[in-house]
Amino acid sequence: MNFFSPAVQRIATIILLCLASALPSPAQDGFGGNATGGSGGATVTAKSAEEFQAYVNSPENLIVLVEGTLRIGIANVTSHKTIAGVDKTSTLIGNLFIGSAAQNIIIKNLNVTNPMSKKGKGGGDGITIRGGKLVWITHCTFFDCGDGCIDVTEGADWVTVSWSKFYFTNQPKHRFTMLAVGRDKNRKKQKVKSRLRITLHHNWWAEKCDSRMPSVTRAEVHLYNNYFRCAGNSYCTNVRAGAELLSQNNFYEGVNNPSYAEEDGKMKTEGNIYEKCSGKAENKNDDVFSPPYAYTLDKTKHVPVLVQERAGAR
């Protein structure tokens, strides 16, 4: 039996809804998971580099679909954009640049490359996040980028890279994949405190990746359920200079220097597997940050199959 009048019930419902709306909603996917991108805006399809440049640089909320292979040069991405491939063959050749004025961006289901010439010159980053905030990159494939596949620097924050693949084919040098670097000075050389927060999970570092998987400086990096299989590399995961790394249930197979800290870097490792690896494979229990979001760890032994089946452009 209901002892409350309809009016009292309505008041109670309103109070509960207000309380619920005041609570922070959990991130859907790590530090960058609350990004909504171009949600609420129009959906447009870019079939040429010119169309793509115009769409991603627009001041409007937009969902930009990429059809075919586009040579984009350097494309400046403004806030509130979703950039997605129409299918697993959709490819960008060039650099997506997300500067300090940009925020709330989703990039998914794309192949991204920015290759050197055969003589080892030219090319550049696949994606540059230089100060951009709230960026979620998922289900992308990065290959043959002349500089970093993804470089996250200069005051960037709240970033997630998930379910993505990195590899190289015939690039002769500079086979770097990812910098994760906060900053200790602004452009006027004044001291500032700016720590990048980034989540990396279920990514696959594959053939001929050499180093920076990632290289971490002045950042908080949550690294979990990633798969590293890139024989002949220099090193994989490195943390230094005031950075903190929480590394959980990652699978390193047949690589050199899987994971280590130096220069006052802190690292906490849990459940990693180092199979047939050489060099530095440190297991540490330093005092590091705690992720402010919910997440589920897959068992480390299942990571190779899970990631190879699902990572990359879909």
DAJO-V659413 format. One line per field, one symbol per residue. burial: b if it has 24 or more other C-alpha atoms within 12 Angstrom, else e. A space follows every 50 residues. Layout:
burial=???
This chain:
burial=eeeeeeeeeeeeeeeeeeeeeeeeeeeebbbbbbbbbbeeeeebbbbbbe ebbebbbbebbbbbbbbbbbbbbbbbbbbbbbbbbbebebbbbbbbbbbb bbbbbbbbbbbbbbbbeeeeeebbbbbbbbbbbbbbbbbbbbbbbbbbbb bbbbbbbbbbbbbbbbbbeebebbbbbbbbbbbbeeeeeeeeebbbbbbb bbbbbbbbbbbbbbbbbbbbbbbbbbbbbbbbbbbbbbbbbbbbbbbbbb bbbbbbbbbbbeeebbbbbbbbbbbebeeebbbbeeeeeebeeeeeebeb eebbeebbebbbbb
